[in-house]
Amino acid sequence: MAFEVNMLPQNIAIVHGVTDGSTDTALATLPPNPFGHTEVLAVALGEGVYVEDTDADDPHQTGVVAATIDIRSTVASANFVCVCIQLTSGEGDVRDHSAVTT
């Protein structure tokens, strides 16, 4: 299975392909994670398409690992587009509110 990765601005990428021939099944070769780390929000689009996420206690999607993204579908062989957004810490945007009183 070949996947195409399109890099847009430095923090957005699109990966597209076709899900497994069986429903709710991981592909034998998972699509690549274009950013190489888990600080990525993956939004999968397509009929019944979703990013695997099994751990409700973790804010990260469990199907997103540094190397790959586990994209599945509730229908067999669904075309998908996965928009990947690289998240940043926002550390430079943190404001000091310690002097604020009410």
GROMACS elastic network, one bead per residue, 0.5 to 0.9 nm:
[ bonds ]
;  ai    aj funct       b0    kb
    1    17     6  0.79485   500
    1    18     6  0.81407   500
    1    27     6  0.87436   500
    1    28     6  0.86134   500
    1    29     6  0.69498   500
    1    30     6  0.88209   500
    1    31     6  0.88554   500
    2    17     6  0.71618   500
    2    29     6  0.88816   500
    2    31     6  0.83432   500
    3    15     6  0.67282   500
    3    16     6  0.59357   500
    3    17     6  0.53548   500
    3    18     6  0.84421   500
    3    31     6  0.62966   500
    3    32     6  0.78129   500
    4    14     6  0.80356   500
    4    15     6  0.56568   500
    4    16     6  0.57366   500
    4    17     6  0.70658   500
    4    31     6  0.87175   500
    5    13     6  0.68401   500
    5    14     6  0.56619   500
    5    16     6  0.69207   500
    5    31     6  0.89877   500
    5    32     6  0.80159   500
    5    33     6  0.89582   500
    5    34     6  0.71253   500
    6    12     6  0.87957   500
    6    13     6  0.55405   500
    6    14     6  0.50958   500
    6    15     6  0.64657   500
    6    16     6  0.87593   500
    6    34     6  0.87989   500
    7    10     6  0.72030   500
    7    11     6  0.82602   500
    7    12     6  0.63672   500
    7    14     6  0.64828   500
    7    15     6  0.88109   500
    7    34     6  0.80298   500
    8    11     6  0.74425   500
    8    12     6  0.54177   500
    8    13     6  0.54522   500
    8    14     6  0.76770   500
    9    12     6  0.55623   500
    9    13     6  0.76254   500
   10    13     6  0.80520   500
   10    86     6  0.83743   500
   11    35     6  0.83719   500
   11    84     6  0.81380   500
   11    85     6  0.57819   500
   11    87     6  0.75075   500
   11    88     6  0.88186   500
   12    83     6  0.71837   500
   12    84     6  0.56701   500
   12    86     6  0.62270   500
   13    34     6  0.68656   500
   13    35     6  0.84724   500
   13    82     6  0.82907   500
   13    83     6  0.60047   500
   13    84     6  0.51148   500
   13    85     6  0.66265   500
   13    86     6  0.83375   500
   14    34     6  0.84791   500
   14    81     6  0.67406   500
   14    82     6  0.55862   500
   14    84     6  0.59528   500
   14    85     6  0.87925   500
   15    31     6  0.73476   500
   15    32     6  0.78015   500
   15    33     6  0.83611   500
   15    34     6  0.80982   500
   15    80     6  0.82572   500
   15    81     6  0.58870   500
   15    82     6  0.51139   500
   15    83     6  0.66112   500
   15    84     6  0.75615   500
   16    31     6  0.81420   500
   16    79     6  0.75527   500
   16    80     6  0.54850   500
   16    82     6  0.59965   500
   16    83     6  0.86853   500
   17    31     6  0.80031   500
   17    78     6  0.84523   500
   17    79     6  0.58382   500
   17    80     6  0.55604   500
   17    81     6  0.68439   500
   17    82     6  0.87776   500
   18    21     6  0.87163   500
   18    77     6  0.57175   500
   18    78     6  0.53856   500
   18    80     6  0.58049   500
   18    81     6  0.87589   500
   19    22     6  0.83196   500
   19    23     6  0.84781   500
   19    25     6  0.81631   500
   19    26     6  0.77885   500
   19    27     6  0.65653   500
   19    49     6  0.80109   500
   19    71     6  0.69155   500
   19    72     6  0.57841   500
   19    73     6  0.63410   500
   19    75     6  0.86106   500
   19    76     6  0.69589   500
   19    78     6  0.52238   500
   19    79     6  0.64081   500
   19    80     6  0.70395   500
   20    23     6  0.69074   500
   20    24     6  0.80058   500
   20    25     6  0.61285   500
   20    26     6  0.65020   500
   20    27     6  0.52239   500
   20    28     6  0.80396   500
   20    71     6  0.89855   500
   20    72     6  0.70429   500
   20    73     6  0.76840   500
   20    75     6  0.88833   500
   20    76     6  0.62106   500
   20    77     6  0.52462   500
   20    78     6  0.76325   500
   21    25     6  0.80686   500
   21    27     6  0.86098   500
   21    75     6  0.83062   500
   21    78     6  0.82092   500
   22    25     6  0.58756   500
   22    26     6  0.87404   500
   22    73     6  0.85153   500
   22    74     6  0.85626   500
   22    75     6  0.74352   500
   22    77     6  0.71498   500
   23    26     6  0.88218   500
   23    72     6  0.74605   500
   23    73     6  0.58373   500
   23    75     6  0.50934   500
   23    77     6  0.79031   500
   24    72     6  0.54785   500
   24    73     6  0.53079   500
   24    74     6  0.53250   500
   24    75     6  0.75222   500
   24    76     6  0.81225   500
   25    71     6  0.86494   500
   25    72     6  0.59272   500
   25    73     6  0.74087   500
   25    74     6  0.86432   500
   25    76     6  0.89105   500
   26    29     6  0.82537   500
   26    30     6  0.72680   500
   26    52     6  0.85742   500
   26    70     6  0.62843   500
   26    71     6  0.67477   500
   26    72     6  0.58204   500
   26    73     6  0.88263   500
   27    30     6  0.54105   500
   27    31     6  0.82172   500
   27    70     6  0.75532   500
   27    71     6  0.76673   500
   27    72     6  0.75611   500
   29    32     6  0.89036   500
   29    68     6  0.89573   500
   30    67     6  0.89503   500
   30    68     6  0.58463   500
   30    69     6  0.61986   500
   30    70     6  0.59311   500
   30    71     6  0.74893   500
   31    67     6  0.86117   500
   31    68     6  0.55480   500
   31    69     6  0.55765   500
   31    70     6  0.70279   500
   31    71     6  0.75504   500
   32    35     6  0.87392   500
   32    36     6  0.84565   500
   32    66     6  0.87350   500
   32    67     6  0.58796   500
   32    69     6  0.61098   500
   33    36     6  0.57584   500
   33    37     6  0.75851   500
   33    38     6  0.85748   500
   33    40     6  0.85374   500
   33    64     6  0.74454   500
   33    65     6  0.73641   500
   33    66     6  0.64153   500
   33    67     6  0.52259   500
   33    69     6  0.56734   500
   33    84     6  0.80734   500
   34    37     6  0.85671   500
   34    66     6  0.87859   500
   34    67     6  0.78811   500
   34    68     6  0.81039   500
   34    84     6  0.78270   500
   35    38     6  0.81531   500
   35    39     6  0.84995   500
   35    40     6  0.75753   500
   35    66     6  0.74973   500
   35    67     6  0.82120   500
   35    84     6  0.85423   500
   35    85     6  0.89168   500
   35    86     6  0.69308   500
   36    39     6  0.89255   500
   36    65     6  0.79393   500
   36    67     6  0.54954   500
   36    68     6  0.80512   500
   37    40     6  0.71248   500
   37    64     6  0.84110   500
   37    65     6  0.65324   500
   37    67     6  0.71009   500
   37    86     6  0.88175   500
   38    41     6  0.83923   500
   38    60     6  0.74867   500
   38    61     6  0.83302   500
   38    62     6  0.89795   500
   38    64     6  0.60077   500
   38    65     6  0.52612   500
   38    66     6  0.52197   500
   38    67     6  0.86445   500
   38    86     6  0.86935   500
   38    87     6  0.89645   500
   39    60     6  0.75677   500
   39    64     6  0.86487   500
   39    65     6  0.89426   500
   39    66     6  0.86096   500
   39    85     6  0.86152   500
   39    86     6  0.61413   500
   39    87     6  0.53232   500
   39    88     6  0.73159   500
   39    89     6  0.89154   500
   40    60     6  0.80823   500
   40    61     6  0.84527   500
   40    64     6  0.73644   500
   40    65     6  0.89159   500
   40    84     6  0.63796   500
   40    85     6  0.55113   500
   40    87     6  0.54310   500
   40    88     6  0.87809   500
   41    60     6  0.78866   500
   41    61     6  0.75205   500
   41    64     6  0.82072   500
   41    83     6  0.81045   500
   41    84     6  0.57316   500
   41    85     6  0.51371   500
   41    86     6  0.65055   500
   41    87     6  0.69156   500
   42    51     6  0.70212   500
   42    61     6  0.79370   500
   42    64     6  0.74753   500
   42    69     6  0.79217   500
   42    82     6  0.63430   500
   42    83     6  0.57622   500
   42    85     6  0.64541   500
   42    86     6  0.87685   500
   43    50     6  0.76457   500
   43    51     6  0.71874   500
   43    81     6  0.83279   500
   43    82     6  0.54476   500
   43    83     6  0.51505   500
   43    84     6  0.64325   500
   43    85     6  0.82861   500
   44    49     6  0.60501   500
   44    50     6  0.53821   500
   44    51     6  0.61987   500
   44    71     6  0.72683   500
   44    72     6  0.89610   500
   44    80     6  0.66935   500
   44    81     6  0.58632   500
   44    83     6  0.63686   500
   44    84     6  0.85602   500
   45    48     6  0.81371   500
   45    49     6  0.59278   500
   45    50     6  0.72955   500
   45    79     6  0.85541   500
   45    80     6  0.55766   500
   45    81     6  0.51655   500
   45    82     6  0.59789   500
   45    83     6  0.79459   500
   46    49     6  0.51097   500
   46    50     6  0.82245   500
   46    73     6  0.82655   500
   46    78     6  0.68037   500
   46    79     6  0.60785   500
   46    81     6  0.65909   500
   46    82     6  0.87228   500
   47    73     6  0.72416   500
   47    74     6  0.78299   500
   47    75     6  0.71495   500
   47    78     6  0.62517   500
   47    79     6  0.74579   500
   47    80     6  0.76825   500
   48    72     6  0.81594   500
   48    75     6  0.60382   500
   48    78     6  0.76849   500
   49    71     6  0.70396   500
   49    72     6  0.56874   500
   49    74     6  0.65708   500
   49    75     6  0.79232   500
   49    78     6  0.72443   500
   49    79     6  0.83110   500
   49    80     6  0.66894   500
   49    81     6  0.88861   500
   50    53     6  0.86618   500
   50    70     6  0.85936   500
   50    71     6  0.58156   500
   50    72     6  0.55061   500
   50    73     6  0.59471   500
   50    74     6  0.82685   500
   51    61     6  0.75620   500
   51    62     6  0.84923   500
   51    63     6  0.60075   500
   51    64     6  0.78314   500
   51    69     6  0.73104   500
   51    70     6  0.58188   500
   51    72     6  0.62328   500
   51    73     6  0.85113   500
   51    82     6  0.87169   500
   52    61     6  0.71865   500
   52    62     6  0.65312   500
   52    64     6  0.79594   500
   52    69     6  0.82895   500
   52    70     6  0.56767   500
   52    71     6  0.61769   500
   52    72     6  0.67083   500
   53    56     6  0.76860   500
   53    60     6  0.83631   500
   53    61     6  0.51354   500
   53    63     6  0.54613   500
   53    64     6  0.83543   500
   53    70     6  0.87554   500
   54    61     6  0.78289   500
   54    62     6  0.61338   500
   54    63     6  0.79008   500
   55    58     6  0.57079   500
   55    59     6  0.83456   500
   55    60     6  0.84453   500
   55    61     6  0.76808   500
   55    62     6  0.64129   500
   56    59     6  0.73858   500
   56    61     6  0.88922   500
   57    60     6  0.89037   500
   58    61     6  0.74404   500
   58    62     6  0.79170   500
   59    62     6  0.88433   500
   60    63     6  0.86738   500
   60    64     6  0.77188   500
   61    64     6  0.55624   500
   61    65     6  0.84478   500
   62    65     6  0.71410   500
   62    69     6  0.89630   500
   62    70     6  0.84971   500
   63    68     6  0.80131   500
   63    69     6  0.55786   500
   63    71     6  0.74299   500
   64    67     6  0.81050   500
   64    68     6  0.62630   500
   64    70     6  0.64431   500
   65    68     6  0.54908   500
   65    69     6  0.63182   500
   65    70     6  0.84393   500
   66    69     6  0.82991   500
   71    80     6  0.84095   500
   71    82     6  0.82657   500
   72    75     6  0.87209   500
   72    78     6  0.86118   500
   73    76     6  0.67408   500
   73    77     6  0.77893   500
   73    78     6  0.66021   500
   73    80     6  0.88037   500
   74    78     6  0.85646   500
   75    78     6  0.63083   500
   87    90     6  0.85771   500
   88    91     6  0.81372   500
   89    92     6  0.80419   500
   89    93     6  0.88513   500
   90    93     6  0.52383   500
   90    94     6  0.67266   500
   91    94     6  0.55116   500
   92    95     6  0.84584   500
   96    99     6  0.75402   500
   96   100     6  0.87282   500
   97   100     6  0.53849   500
   97   101     6  0.87561   500
   98   101     6  0.80880   500
